[in-house]
Every structure is written in C-alpha cells, then in structure tokens.
Amino acid sequence: MNLYKTISSFGLVVMFSSLFVMTCTLLISFPFASSFSIVEQAVAHVTTIVIAAFFKIGYVVYIVGRYERGLAV
C-alpha cells in the first residue's frame, strides 16, 4: 500500500515538474519569442512536445498509484 502512495507522489512530481518546464517553453515559443534566437525558439518548440509526453506519463503513473490504493474516481 505504501509503495502505491510513493508511486502516486512520484507521478505528481513528474506532472508538476513537466508543467513548469512546458510553461517556460511555451513562454519562450510565443509571447517572448522576440527576445530569443530562432535556434532557442526551435528548441523550445521541440521541448514542448517532449515535455508534454512526460506530463502524460506522470499522469498515468499518478492514476495507477491512486487506482491501486482504491482512490480512483
């Protein structure tokens, strides 16, 4: 039971970390694009896609941890 609580917590950490990074890359890509070079903007666009995948993985891990503890809705 404690293992699944740790798994759920890990999923939350991954989701919030990736959300922070994704927010930064979106800010670089769009509203503040004029402050960055084209290479930095391209890297930010690609990173946004990759980090979105990490967010989805974190969500799945979080849901698995909650499901195994009987907390799934």
KALINMO-V255190 format. One record per pair of residues at least 6 apart in sequence whose ideal C-beta (glycine too) atoms are under 7 Angstrom apart, sorted by the first residue. I is the first residue (numbers start at 1). GAP is how many residues later the second one is. D is the distance in Angstrom with one decimal. If there is no record, write none. Layout:
BEGIN
((I GAP D) (I GAP D))
END
This chain:
BEGIN
((1 68 6.4) (4 61 4.7) (4 64 4.2) (4 65 4.9) (5 60 6.8) (5 64 6.6) (7 54 6.1) (7 57 6.5) (7 58 3.8) (8 54 5.5) (8 57 2.8) (8 58 5.5) (10 51 6.2) (11 47 4.9) (11 48 6.8) (11 50 3.5) (11 51 3.0) (11 54 5.9) (12 50 5.6) (14 40 6.3) (14 43 6.8) (14 44 3.1) (14 47 6.6) (15 40 5.7) (15 43 3.9) (15 44 5.8) (15 47 6.3) (18 33 4.9) (18 36 4.3) (18 37 4.2) (18 40 6.1) (19 36 6.3) (21 30 5.0) (22 26 5.9) (22 29 4.6) (22 30 6.3) (22 33 6.6) (25 19 4.3) (25 22 4.8) (25 23 4.5) (25 26 6.6) (26 22 6.0) (28 8 5.5) (28 12 6.6) (28 13 6.6) (28 16 4.0) (29 12 6.0) (29 15 4.6) (29 16 5.4) (29 19 6.4) (33 8 5.6) (63 9 6.9) (66 6 5.3))
END
